[in-house]
Amino acid sequence: MYPFVADARKKFQEVEKTFKTMEEAYQGILVYFGEDPKTPPEEFFSMVQKFIQLFQVLFLILNCSFFLWKKESNSFFFFFFFS
């Protein structure tokens, strides 16, 4: 039974060390983005997800707008010079 306890203790210490490193990295991310250091991960990553979704929608809108503008300007150019 003793080898199991020693192995479990070692693995638990590794998990604790990894968790501490993760917490420090998360606090660094919060500081970088100017968020309150007490912000829970669920709230922060929810904001990040919403930003990404809105960014994707805006990207599609801008691409569609550019495509329509390009299409209209080419049609206008063709009509103006070749009619």
PyMOL Python script that loads the backbone (N, CA, C, O; Angstrom):
from pymol import cmd

cmd.read_pdbstr("""\
ATOM      1  N   MET A   1       0.824  -1.195   0.000  1.00  0.00           N
ATOM      2  CA  MET A   1       0.000   0.000   0.000  1.00  0.00           C
ATOM      3  C   MET A   1       0.866   1.255   0.000  1.00  0.00           C
ATOM      4  O   MET A   1       0.462   2.270  -0.567  1.00  0.00           O
ATOM      5  N   TYR A   2       2.022   1.215   0.608  1.00  0.00           N
ATOM      6  CA  TYR A   2       2.880   2.384   0.702  1.00  0.00           C
ATOM      7  C   TYR A   2       3.318   2.924  -0.661  1.00  0.00           C
ATOM      8  O   TYR A   2       3.319   4.143  -0.836  1.00  0.00           O
ATOM      9  N   PRO A   3       3.696   2.075  -1.654  1.00  0.00           N
ATOM     10  CA  PRO A   3       4.076   2.613  -2.962  1.00  0.00           C
ATOM     11  C   PRO A   3       2.936   3.393  -3.625  1.00  0.00           C
ATOM     12  O   PRO A   3       3.171   4.382  -4.320  1.00  0.00           O
ATOM     13  N   PHE A   4       1.704   2.939  -3.402  1.00  0.00           N
ATOM     14  CA  PHE A   4       0.563   3.660  -3.966  1.00  0.00           C
ATOM     15  C   PHE A   4       0.470   5.061  -3.378  1.00  0.00           C
ATOM     16  O   PHE A   4       0.264   6.028  -4.112  1.00  0.00           O
ATOM     17  N   VAL A   5       0.618   5.179  -2.066  1.00  0.00           N
ATOM     18  CA  VAL A   5       0.516   6.481  -1.397  1.00  0.00           C
ATOM     19  C   VAL A   5       1.633   7.401  -1.876  1.00  0.00           C
ATOM     20  O   VAL A   5       1.389   8.577  -2.145  1.00  0.00           O
ATOM     21  N   ALA A   6       2.834   6.893  -1.986  1.00  0.00           N
ATOM     22  CA  ALA A   6       3.957   7.709  -2.439  1.00  0.00           C
ATOM     23  C   ALA A   6       3.737   8.185  -3.870  1.00  0.00           C
ATOM     24  O   ALA A   6       3.991   9.345  -4.193  1.00  0.00           O
ATOM     25  N   ASP A   7       3.267   7.287  -4.719  1.00  0.00           N
ATOM     26  CA  ASP A   7       3.012   7.651  -6.116  1.00  0.00           C
ATOM     27  C   ASP A   7       1.872   8.666  -6.213  1.00  0.00           C
ATOM     28  O   ASP A   7       1.955   9.629  -6.975  1.00  0.00           O
ATOM     29  N   ALA A   8       0.813   8.446  -5.439  1.00  0.00           N
ATOM     30  CA  ALA A   8      -0.330   9.366  -5.453  1.00  0.00           C
ATOM     31  C   ALA A   8       0.088  10.738  -4.941  1.00  0.00           C
ATOM     32  O   ALA A   8      -0.331  11.753  -5.497  1.00  0.00           O
ATOM     33  N   ARG A   9       0.892  10.788  -3.908  1.00  0.00           N
ATOM     34  CA  ARG A   9       1.353  12.061  -3.346  1.00  0.00           C
ATOM     35  C   ARG A   9       2.179  12.823  -4.389  1.00  0.00           C
ATOM     36  O   ARG A   9       2.017  14.032  -4.555  1.00  0.00           O
ATOM     37  N   LYS A  10       3.059  12.109  -5.086  1.00  0.00           N
ATOM     38  CA  LYS A  10       3.897  12.738  -6.107  1.00  0.00           C
ATOM     39  C   LYS A  10       3.031  13.313  -7.233  1.00  0.00           C
ATOM     40  O   LYS A  10       3.248  14.442  -7.672  1.00  0.00           O
ATOM     41  N   LYS A  11       2.059  12.540  -7.691  1.00  0.00           N
ATOM     42  CA  LYS A  11       1.182  13.009  -8.770  1.00  0.00           C
ATOM     43  C   LYS A  11       0.321  14.185  -8.311  1.00  0.00           C
ATOM     44  O   LYS A  11       0.072  15.112  -9.082  1.00  0.00           O
ATOM     45  N   PHE A  12      -0.129  14.147  -7.064  1.00  0.00           N
ATOM     46  CA  PHE A  12      -0.920  15.243  -6.537  1.00  0.00           C
ATOM     47  C   PHE A  12      -0.092  16.525  -6.481  1.00  0.00           C
ATOM     48  O   PHE A  12      -0.596  17.601  -6.803  1.00  0.00           O
ATOM     49  N   GLN A  13       1.147  16.421  -6.086  1.00  0.00           N
ATOM     50  CA  GLN A  13       2.022  17.597  -6.046  1.00  0.00           C
ATOM     51  C   GLN A  13       2.240  18.155  -7.454  1.00  0.00           C
ATOM     52  O   GLN A  13       2.302  19.371  -7.632  1.00  0.00           O
ATOM     53  N   GLU A  14       2.355  17.287  -8.445  1.00  0.00           N
ATOM     54  CA  GLU A  14       2.490  17.738  -9.832  1.00  0.00           C
ATOM     55  C   GLU A  14       1.234  18.479 -10.286  1.00  0.00           C
ATOM     56  O   GLU A  14       1.315  19.502 -10.964  1.00  0.00           O
ATOM     57  N   VAL A  15       0.075  17.947  -9.902  1.00  0.00           N
ATOM     58  CA  VAL A  15      -1.191  18.595 -10.263  1.00  0.00           C
ATOM     59  C   VAL A  15      -1.297  19.954  -9.574  1.00  0.00           C
ATOM     60  O   VAL A  15      -1.722  20.930 -10.192  1.00  0.00           O
ATOM     61  N   GLU A  16      -0.917  20.023  -8.307  1.00  0.00           N
ATOM     62  CA  GLU A  16      -0.936  21.307  -7.585  1.00  0.00           C
ATOM     63  C   GLU A  16      -0.028  22.330  -8.263  1.00  0.00           C
ATOM     64  O   GLU A  16      -0.403  23.492  -8.414  1.00  0.00           O
ATOM     65  N   LYS A  17       1.152  21.901  -8.666  1.00  0.00           N
ATOM     66  CA  LYS A  17       2.101  22.804  -9.328  1.00  0.00           C
ATOM     67  C   LYS A  17       1.531  23.290 -10.667  1.00  0.00           C
ATOM     68  O   LYS A  17       1.626  24.474 -10.991  1.00  0.00           O
ATOM     69  N   THR A  18       0.946  22.384 -11.433  1.00  0.00           N
ATOM     70  CA  THR A  18       0.329  22.752 -12.718  1.00  0.00           C
ATOM     71  C   THR A  18      -0.828  23.718 -12.502  1.00  0.00           C
ATOM     72  O   THR A  18      -0.987  24.681 -13.252  1.00  0.00           O
ATOM     73  N   PHE A  19      -1.640  23.458 -11.471  1.00  0.00           N
ATOM     74  CA  PHE A  19      -2.776  24.332 -11.171  1.00  0.00           C
ATOM     75  C   PHE A  19      -2.298  25.727 -10.785  1.00  0.00           C
ATOM     76  O   PHE A  19      -2.877  26.723 -11.217  1.00  0.00           O
ATOM     77  N   LYS A  20      -1.255  25.802  -9.981  1.00  0.00           N
ATOM     78  CA  LYS A  20      -0.713  27.107  -9.575  1.00  0.00           C
ATOM     79  C   LYS A  20      -0.190  27.865 -10.795  1.00  0.00           C
ATOM     80  O   LYS A  20      -0.413  29.069 -10.917  1.00  0.00           O
ATOM     81  N   THR A  21       0.495  27.176 -11.686  1.00  0.00           N
ATOM     82  CA  THR A  21       1.000  27.794 -12.915  1.00  0.00           C
ATOM     83  C   THR A  21      -0.160  28.302 -13.759  1.00  0.00           C
ATOM     84  O   THR A  21      -0.089  29.394 -14.324  1.00  0.00           O
ATOM     85  N   MET A  22      -1.233  27.510 -13.847  1.00  0.00           N
ATOM     86  CA  MET A  22      -2.414  27.905 -14.612  1.00  0.00           C
ATOM     87  C   MET A  22      -3.075  29.132 -13.998  1.00  0.00           C
ATOM     88  O   MET A  22      -3.487  30.037 -14.722  1.00  0.00           O
ATOM     89  N   GLU A  23      -3.181  29.174 -12.670  1.00  0.00           N
ATOM     90  CA  GLU A  23      -3.769  30.334 -12.004  1.00  0.00           C
ATOM     91  C   GLU A  23      -2.955  31.596 -12.266  1.00  0.00           C
ATOM     92  O   GLU A  23      -3.521  32.661 -12.515  1.00  0.00           O
ATOM     93  N   GLU A  24      -1.634  31.481 -12.213  1.00  0.00           N
ATOM     94  CA  GLU A  24      -0.773  32.639 -12.475  1.00  0.00           C
ATOM     95  C   GLU A  24      -0.935  33.116 -13.919  1.00  0.00           C
ATOM     96  O   GLU A  24      -0.979  34.319 -14.179  1.00  0.00           O
ATOM     97  N   ALA A  25      -1.021  32.176 -14.850  1.00  0.00           N
ATOM     98  CA  ALA A  25      -1.208  32.550 -16.254  1.00  0.00           C
ATOM     99  C   ALA A  25      -2.557  33.226 -16.450  1.00  0.00           C
ATOM    100  O   ALA A  25      -2.654  34.200 -17.196  1.00  0.00           O
ATOM    101  N   TYR A  26      -3.594  32.728 -15.798  1.00  0.00           N
ATOM    102  CA  TYR A  26      -4.925  33.321 -15.906  1.00  0.00           C
ATOM    103  C   TYR A  26      -4.925  34.737 -15.338  1.00  0.00           C
ATOM    104  O   TYR A  26      -5.507  35.643 -15.934  1.00  0.00           O
ATOM    105  N   GLN A  27      -4.280  34.935 -14.198  1.00  0.00           N
ATOM    106  CA  GLN A  27      -4.190  36.281 -13.615  1.00  0.00           C
ATOM    107  C   GLN A  27      -3.446  37.222 -14.564  1.00  0.00           C
ATOM    108  O   GLN A  27      -3.810  38.391 -14.692  1.00  0.00           O
ATOM    109  N   GLY A  28      -2.412  36.719 -15.224  1.00  0.00           N
ATOM    110  CA  GLY A  28      -1.685  37.526 -16.203  1.00  0.00           C
ATOM    111  C   GLY A  28      -2.566  37.913 -17.382  1.00  0.00           C
ATOM    112  O   GLY A  28      -2.476  39.035 -17.880  1.00  0.00           O
ATOM    113  N   ILE A  29      -3.406  37.007 -17.826  1.00  0.00           N
ATOM    114  CA  ILE A  29      -4.328  37.296 -18.931  1.00  0.00           C
ATOM    115  C   ILE A  29      -5.318  38.373 -18.516  1.00  0.00           C
ATOM    116  O   ILE A  29      -5.602  39.292 -19.284  1.00  0.00           O
ATOM    117  N   LEU A  30      -5.847  38.257 -17.290  1.00  0.00           N
ATOM    118  CA  LEU A  30      -6.793  39.263 -16.812  1.00  0.00           C
ATOM    119  C   LEU A  30      -6.153  40.642 -16.748  1.00  0.00           C
ATOM    120  O   LEU A  30      -6.769  41.631 -17.146  1.00  0.00           O
ATOM    121  N   VAL A  31      -4.936  40.717 -16.255  1.00  0.00           N
ATOM    122  CA  VAL A  31      -4.228  41.996 -16.187  1.00  0.00           C
ATOM    123  C   VAL A  31      -3.977  42.530 -17.589  1.00  0.00           C
ATOM    124  O   VAL A  31      -4.149  43.724 -17.836  1.00  0.00           O
ATOM    125  N   TYR A  32      -3.577  41.666 -18.501  1.00  0.00           N
ATOM    126  CA  TYR A  32      -3.296  42.081 -19.876  1.00  0.00           C
ATOM    127  C   TYR A  32      -4.521  42.699 -20.542  1.00  0.00           C
ATOM    128  O   TYR A  32      -4.405  43.696 -21.255  1.00  0.00           O
ATOM    129  N   PHE A  33      -5.701  42.109 -20.311  1.00  0.00           N
ATOM    130  CA  PHE A  33      -6.925  42.605 -20.921  1.00  0.00           C
ATOM    131  C   PHE A  33      -7.618  43.667 -20.076  1.00  0.00           C
ATOM    132  O   PHE A  33      -8.693  44.144 -20.440  1.00  0.00           O
ATOM    133  N   GLY A  34      -7.010  44.041 -18.947  1.00  0.00           N
ATOM    134  CA  GLY A  34      -7.561  45.108 -18.119  1.00  0.00           C
ATOM    135  C   GLY A  34      -8.802  44.711 -17.339  1.00  0.00           C
ATOM    136  O   GLY A  34      -9.627  45.562 -17.008  1.00  0.00           O
ATOM    137  N   GLU A  35      -8.939  43.449 -17.050  1.00  0.00           N
ATOM    138  CA  GLU A  35     -10.095  42.968 -16.296  1.00  0.00           C
ATOM    139  C   GLU A  35      -9.761  42.915 -14.809  1.00  0.00           C
ATOM    140  O   GLU A  35      -8.595  42.895 -14.414  1.00  0.00           O
ATOM    141  N   ASP A  36     -10.801  42.893 -14.009  1.00  0.00           N
ATOM    142  CA  ASP A  36     -10.651  42.752 -12.564  1.00  0.00           C
ATOM    143  C   ASP A  36     -10.035  41.387 -12.268  1.00  0.00           C
ATOM    144  O   ASP A  36     -10.518  40.373 -12.770  1.00  0.00           O
ATOM    145  N   PRO A  37      -8.971  41.349 -11.456  1.00  0.00           N
ATOM    146  CA  PRO A  37      -8.334  40.060 -11.158  1.00  0.00           C
ATOM    147  C   PRO A  37      -9.246  39.041 -10.485  1.00  0.00           C
ATOM    148  O   PRO A  37      -8.915  37.856 -10.427  1.00  0.00           O
ATOM    149  N   LYS A  38     -10.384  39.487  -9.981  1.00  0.00           N
ATOM    150  CA  LYS A  38     -11.314  38.568  -9.331  1.00  0.00           C
ATOM    151  C   LYS A  38     -12.372  38.030 -10.303  1.00  0.00           C
ATOM    152  O   LYS A  38     -13.295  37.330  -9.888  1.00  0.00           O
ATOM    153  N   THR A  39     -12.239  38.354 -11.583  1.00  0.00           N
ATOM    154  CA  THR A  39     -13.200  37.887 -12.578  1.00  0.00           C
ATOM    155  C   THR A  39     -13.130  36.365 -12.702  1.00  0.00           C
ATOM    156  O   THR A  39     -12.056  35.810 -12.931  1.00  0.00           O
ATOM    157  N   PRO A  40     -14.270  35.692 -12.553  1.00  0.00           N
ATOM    158  CA  PRO A  40     -14.250  34.227 -12.694  1.00  0.00           C
ATOM    159  C   PRO A  40     -13.986  33.824 -14.143  1.00  0.00           C
ATOM    160  O   PRO A  40     -14.372  34.540 -15.067  1.00  0.00           O
ATOM    161  N   PRO A  41     -13.338  32.691 -14.342  1.00  0.00           N
ATOM    162  CA  PRO A  41     -13.035  32.237 -15.702  1.00  0.00           C
ATOM    163  C   PRO A  41     -14.266  32.123 -16.592  1.00  0.00           C
ATOM    164  O   PRO A  41     -14.196  32.438 -17.780  1.00  0.00           O
ATOM    165  N   GLU A  42     -15.391  31.677 -16.037  1.00  0.00           N
ATOM    166  CA  GLU A  42     -16.606  31.526 -16.839  1.00  0.00           C
ATOM    167  C   GLU A  42     -17.027  32.860 -17.443  1.00  0.00           C
ATOM    168  O   GLU A  42     -17.418  32.925 -18.609  1.00  0.00           O
ATOM    169  N   GLU A  43     -16.946  33.920 -16.648  1.00  0.00           N
ATOM    170  CA  GLU A  43     -17.339  35.248 -17.122  1.00  0.00           C
ATOM    171  C   GLU A  43     -16.353  35.772 -18.169  1.00  0.00           C
ATOM    172  O   GLU A  43     -16.757  36.297 -19.207  1.00  0.00           O
ATOM    173  N   PHE A  44     -15.064  35.624 -17.888  1.00  0.00           N
ATOM    174  CA  PHE A  44     -14.048  36.135 -18.812  1.00  0.00           C
ATOM    175  C   PHE A  44     -14.121  35.432 -20.163  1.00  0.00           C
ATOM    176  O   PHE A  44     -14.147  36.087 -21.205  1.00  0.00           O
ATOM    177  N   PHE A  45     -14.156  34.108 -20.150  1.00  0.00           N
ATOM    178  CA  PHE A  45     -14.157  33.380 -21.415  1.00  0.00           C
ATOM    179  C   PHE A  45     -15.479  33.515 -22.153  1.00  0.00           C
ATOM    180  O   PHE A  45     -15.530  33.359 -23.373  1.00  0.00           O
ATOM    181  N   SER A  46     -16.555  33.805 -21.417  1.00  0.00           N
ATOM    182  CA  SER A  46     -17.829  34.107 -22.062  1.00  0.00           C
ATOM    183  C   SER A  46     -17.708  35.410 -22.859  1.00  0.00           C
ATOM    184  O   SER A  46     -18.216  35.506 -23.977  1.00  0.00           O
ATOM    185  N   MET A  47     -17.035  36.408 -22.281  1.00  0.00           N
ATOM    186  CA  MET A  47     -16.812  37.672 -22.997  1.00  0.00           C
ATOM    187  C   MET A  47     -15.932  37.462 -24.226  1.00  0.00           C
ATOM    188  O   MET A  47     -16.186  38.040 -25.283  1.00  0.00           O
ATOM    189  N   VAL A  48     -14.904  36.638 -24.087  1.00  0.00           N
ATOM    190  CA  VAL A  48     -14.018  36.352 -25.217  1.00  0.00           C
ATOM    191  C   VAL A  48     -14.796  35.657 -26.336  1.00  0.00           C
ATOM    192  O   VAL A  48     -14.633  35.991 -27.509  1.00  0.00           O
ATOM    193  N   GLN A  49     -15.635  34.697 -25.972  1.00  0.00           N
ATOM    194  CA  GLN A  49     -16.435  33.985 -26.974  1.00  0.00           C
ATOM    195  C   GLN A  49     -17.382  34.950 -27.688  1.00  0.00           C
ATOM    196  O   GLN A  49     -17.521  34.885 -28.910  1.00  0.00           O
ATOM    197  N   LYS A  50     -18.027  35.836 -26.948  1.00  0.00           N
ATOM    198  CA  LYS A  50     -18.948  36.803 -27.556  1.00  0.00           C
ATOM    199  C   LYS A  50     -18.191  37.732 -28.502  1.00  0.00           C
ATOM    200  O   LYS A  50     -18.682  38.042 -29.588  1.00  0.00           O
ATOM    201  N   PHE A  51     -16.994  38.180 -28.100  1.00  0.00           N
ATOM    202  CA  PHE A  51     -16.182  39.032 -28.963  1.00  0.00           C
ATOM    203  C   PHE A  51     -15.852  38.313 -30.268  1.00  0.00           C
ATOM    204  O   PHE A  51     -15.968  38.899 -31.345  1.00  0.00           O
ATOM    205  N   ILE A  52     -15.447  37.061 -30.181  1.00  0.00           N
ATOM    206  CA  ILE A  52     -15.091  36.291 -31.377  1.00  0.00           C
ATOM    207  C   ILE A  52     -16.301  36.144 -32.298  1.00  0.00           C
ATOM    208  O   ILE A  52     -16.186  36.294 -33.514  1.00  0.00           O
ATOM    209  N   GLN A  53     -17.456  35.849 -31.710  1.00  0.00           N
ATOM    210  CA  GLN A  53     -18.663  35.706 -32.524  1.00  0.00           C
ATOM    211  C   GLN A  53     -19.012  37.017 -33.232  1.00  0.00           C
ATOM    212  O   GLN A  53     -19.328  37.014 -34.421  1.00  0.00           O
ATOM    213  N   LEU A  54     -18.954  38.133 -32.506  1.00  0.00           N
ATOM    214  CA  LEU A  54     -19.256  39.426 -33.115  1.00  0.00           C
ATOM    215  C   LEU A  54     -18.225  39.792 -34.177  1.00  0.00           C
ATOM    216  O   LEU A  54     -18.571  40.377 -35.204  1.00  0.00           O
ATOM    217  N   PHE A  55     -16.973  39.454 -33.936  1.00  0.00           N
ATOM    218  CA  PHE A  55     -15.913  39.719 -34.908  1.00  0.00           C
ATOM    219  C   PHE A  55     -16.174  38.938 -36.196  1.00  0.00           C
ATOM    220  O   PHE A  55     -16.003  39.474 -37.291  1.00  0.00           O
ATOM    221  N   GLN A  56     -16.584  37.684 -36.071  1.00  0.00           N
ATOM    222  CA  GLN A  56     -16.869  36.868 -37.249  1.00  0.00           C
ATOM    223  C   GLN A  56     -18.046  37.444 -38.041  1.00  0.00           C
ATOM    224  O   GLN A  56     -18.012  37.481 -39.271  1.00  0.00           O
ATOM    225  N   VAL A  57     -19.076  37.888 -37.340  1.00  0.00           N
ATOM    226  CA  VAL A  57     -20.227  38.484 -38.025  1.00  0.00           C
ATOM    227  C   VAL A  57     -19.803  39.751 -38.753  1.00  0.00           C
ATOM    228  O   VAL A  57     -20.166  39.953 -39.912  1.00  0.00           O
ATOM    229  N   LEU A  58     -19.041  40.600 -38.086  1.00  0.00           N
ATOM    230  CA  LEU A  58     -18.565  41.830 -38.712  1.00  0.00           C
ATOM    231  C   LEU A  58     -17.685  41.532 -39.922  1.00  0.00           C
ATOM    232  O   LEU A  58     -17.777  42.216 -40.941  1.00  0.00           O
ATOM    233  N   PHE A  59     -16.846  40.530 -39.816  1.00  0.00           N
ATOM    234  CA  PHE A  59     -15.990  40.133 -40.928  1.00  0.00           C
ATOM    235  C   PHE A  59     -16.836  39.739 -42.144  1.00  0.00           C
ATOM    236  O   PHE A  59     -16.541  40.142 -43.270  1.00  0.00           O
ATOM    237  N   LEU A  60     -17.888  38.950 -41.907  1.00  0.00           N
ATOM    238  CA  LEU A  60     -18.765  38.549 -43.011  1.00  0.00           C
ATOM    239  C   LEU A  60     -19.490  39.752 -43.609  1.00  0.00           C
ATOM    240  O   LEU A  60     -19.610  39.858 -44.830  1.00  0.00           O
ATOM    241  N   ILE A  61     -19.969  40.649 -42.765  1.00  0.00           N
ATOM    242  CA  ILE A  61     -20.664  41.841 -43.259  1.00  0.00           C
ATOM    243  C   ILE A  61     -19.732  42.689 -44.113  1.00  0.00           C
ATOM    244  O   ILE A  61     -20.118  43.151 -45.187  1.00  0.00           O
ATOM    245  N   LEU A  62     -18.512  42.894 -43.642  1.00  0.00           N
ATOM    246  CA  LEU A  62     -17.558  43.700 -44.415  1.00  0.00           C
ATOM    247  C   LEU A  62     -17.188  43.027 -45.727  1.00  0.00           C
ATOM    248  O   LEU A  62     -17.059  43.698 -46.751  1.00  0.00           O
ATOM    249  N   ASN A  63     -17.017  41.714 -45.708  1.00  0.00           N
ATOM    250  CA  ASN A  63     -16.707  41.003 -46.950  1.00  0.00           C
ATOM    251  C   ASN A  63     -17.849  41.106 -47.946  1.00  0.00           C
ATOM    252  O   ASN A  63     -17.623  41.331 -49.135  1.00  0.00           O
ATOM    253  N   CYS A  64     -19.070  40.941 -47.465  1.00  0.00           N
ATOM    254  CA  CYS A  64     -20.239  41.059 -48.353  1.00  0.00           C
ATOM    255  C   CYS A  64     -20.353  42.475 -48.896  1.00  0.00           C
ATOM    256  O   CYS A  64     -20.614  42.668 -50.084  1.00  0.00           O
ATOM    257  N   SER A  65     -20.159  43.464 -48.032  1.00  0.00           N
ATOM    258  CA  SER A  65     -20.236  44.857 -48.468  1.00  0.00           C
ATOM    259  C   SER A  65     -19.183  45.153 -49.525  1.00  0.00           C
ATOM    260  O   SER A  65     -19.471  45.804 -50.528  1.00  0.00           O
ATOM    261  N   PHE A  66     -17.972  44.678 -49.302  1.00  0.00           N
ATOM    262  CA  PHE A  66     -16.904  44.909 -50.268  1.00  0.00           C
ATOM    263  C   PHE A  66     -17.224  44.223 -51.590  1.00  0.00           C
ATOM    264  O   PHE A  66     -17.015  44.796 -52.659  1.00  0.00           O
ATOM    265  N   PHE A  67     -17.731  42.996 -51.514  1.00  0.00           N
ATOM    266  CA  PHE A  67     -18.081  42.263 -52.732  1.00  0.00           C
ATOM    267  C   PHE A  67     -19.150  43.015 -53.514  1.00  0.00           C
ATOM    268  O   PHE A  67     -19.043  43.155 -54.732  1.00  0.00           O
ATOM    269  N   LEU A  68     -20.181  43.500 -52.824  1.00  0.00           N
ATOM    270  CA  LEU A  68     -21.247  44.233 -53.502  1.00  0.00           C
ATOM    271  C   LEU A  68     -20.725  45.548 -54.077  1.00  0.00           C
ATOM    272  O   LEU A  68     -21.092  45.925 -55.190  1.00  0.00           O
ATOM    273  N   TRP A  69     -19.880  46.242 -53.334  1.00  0.00           N
ATOM    274  CA  TRP A  69     -19.312  47.497 -53.817  1.00  0.00           C
ATOM    275  C   TRP A  69     -18.458  47.245 -55.060  1.00  0.00           C
ATOM    276  O   TRP A  69     -18.533  47.985 -56.040  1.00  0.00           O
ATOM    277  N   LYS A  70     -17.652  46.195 -55.002  1.00  0.00           N
ATOM    278  CA  LYS A  70     -16.785  45.845 -56.128  1.00  0.00           C
ATOM    279  C   LYS A  70     -17.635  45.478 -57.341  1.00  0.00           C
ATOM    280  O   LYS A  70     -17.337  45.883 -58.464  1.00  0.00           O
ATOM    281  N   LYS A  71     -18.689  44.713 -57.106  1.00  0.00           N
ATOM    282  CA  LYS A  71     -19.562  44.297 -58.195  1.00  0.00           C
ATOM    283  C   LYS A  71     -20.235  45.521 -58.824  1.00  0.00           C
ATOM    284  O   LYS A  71     -20.303  45.628 -60.048  1.00  0.00           O
ATOM    285  N   GLU A  72     -20.728  46.437 -57.998  1.00  0.00           N
ATOM    286  CA  GLU A  72     -21.379  47.642 -58.523  1.00  0.00           C
ATOM    287  C   GLU A  72     -20.388  48.538 -59.246  1.00  0.00           C
ATOM    288  O   GLU A  72     -20.709  49.084 -60.302  1.00  0.00           O
ATOM    289  N   SER A  73     -19.205  48.698 -58.704  1.00  0.00           N
ATOM    290  CA  SER A  73     -18.236  49.584 -59.344  1.00  0.00           C
ATOM    291  C   SER A  73     -17.748  48.993 -60.673  1.00  0.00           C
ATOM    292  O   SER A  73     -17.499  49.738 -61.621  1.00  0.00           O
ATOM    293  N   ASN A  74     -17.611  47.673 -60.755  1.00  0.00           N
ATOM    294  CA  ASN A  74     -17.240  47.054 -62.032  1.00  0.00           C
ATOM    295  C   ASN A  74     -18.359  47.211 -63.048  1.00  0.00           C
ATOM    296  O   ASN A  74     -18.102  47.481 -64.221  1.00  0.00           O
ATOM    297  N   SER A  75     -19.599  47.044 -62.605  1.00  0.00           N
ATOM    298  CA  SER A  75     -20.731  47.208 -63.517  1.00  0.00           C
ATOM    299  C   SER A  75     -20.798  48.642 -64.011  1.00  0.00           C
ATOM    300  O   SER A  75     -21.047  48.897 -65.189  1.00  0.00           O
ATOM    301  N   PHE A  76     -20.571  49.580 -63.088  1.00  0.00           N
ATOM    302  CA  PHE A  76     -20.612  50.991 -63.461  1.00  0.00           C
ATOM    303  C   PHE A  76     -19.496  51.288 -64.470  1.00  0.00           C
ATOM    304  O   PHE A  76     -19.723  51.963 -65.474  1.00  0.00           O
ATOM    305  N   PHE A  77     -18.310  50.785 -64.198  1.00  0.00           N
ATOM    306  CA  PHE A  77     -17.184  51.002 -65.113  1.00  0.00           C
ATOM    307  C   PHE A  77     -17.499  50.427 -66.488  1.00  0.00           C
ATOM    308  O   PHE A  77     -17.271  51.083 -67.504  1.00  0.00           O
ATOM    309  N   PHE A  78     -18.016  49.222 -66.522  1.00  0.00           N
ATOM    310  CA  PHE A  78     -18.350  48.588 -67.784  1.00  0.00           C
ATOM    311  C   PHE A  78     -19.430  49.389 -68.522  1.00  0.00           C
ATOM    312  O   PHE A  78     -19.330  49.622 -69.726  1.00  0.00           O
ATOM    313  N   PHE A  79     -20.450  49.799 -67.791  1.00  0.00           N
ATOM    314  CA  PHE A  79     -21.553  50.554 -68.400  1.00  0.00           C
ATOM    315  C   PHE A  79     -21.057  51.909 -68.906  1.00  0.00           C
ATOM    316  O   PHE A  79     -21.429  52.330 -70.001  1.00  0.00           O
ATOM    317  N   PHE A  80     -20.238  52.583 -68.137  1.00  0.00           N
ATOM    318  CA  PHE A  80     -19.790  53.932 -68.477  1.00  0.00           C
ATOM    319  C   PHE A  80     -18.906  53.927 -69.733  1.00  0.00           C
ATOM    320  O   PHE A  80     -19.051  54.796 -70.592  1.00  0.00           O
ATOM    321  N   PHE A  81     -18.009  52.968 -69.840  1.00  0.00           N
ATOM    322  CA  PHE A  81     -17.039  52.987 -70.933  1.00  0.00           C
ATOM    323  C   PHE A  81     -17.461  52.189 -72.167  1.00  0.00           C
ATOM    324  O   PHE A  81     -16.923  52.407 -73.252  1.00  0.00           O
ATOM    325  N   PHE A  82     -18.402  51.281 -72.017  1.00  0.00           N
ATOM    326  CA  PHE A  82     -18.715  50.419 -73.149  1.00  0.00           C
ATOM    327  C   PHE A  82     -20.174  50.497 -73.607  1.00  0.00           C
ATOM    328  O   PHE A  82     -20.633  49.619 -74.338  1.00  0.00           O
ATOM    329  N   SER A  83     -20.877  51.487 -73.210  1.00  0.00           N
ATOM    330  CA  SER A  83     -22.261  51.555 -73.670  1.00  0.00           C
ATOM    331  C   SER A  83     -22.445  52.709 -74.627  1.00  0.00           C
ATOM    332  O   SER A  83     -23.550  52.929 -75.124  1.00  0.00           O
TER     333      SER A  83
END
""", "prot")
cmd.dss("prot")
cmd.show_as("cartoon", "prot")
cmd.util.cbc("prot")
cmd.orient("prot")
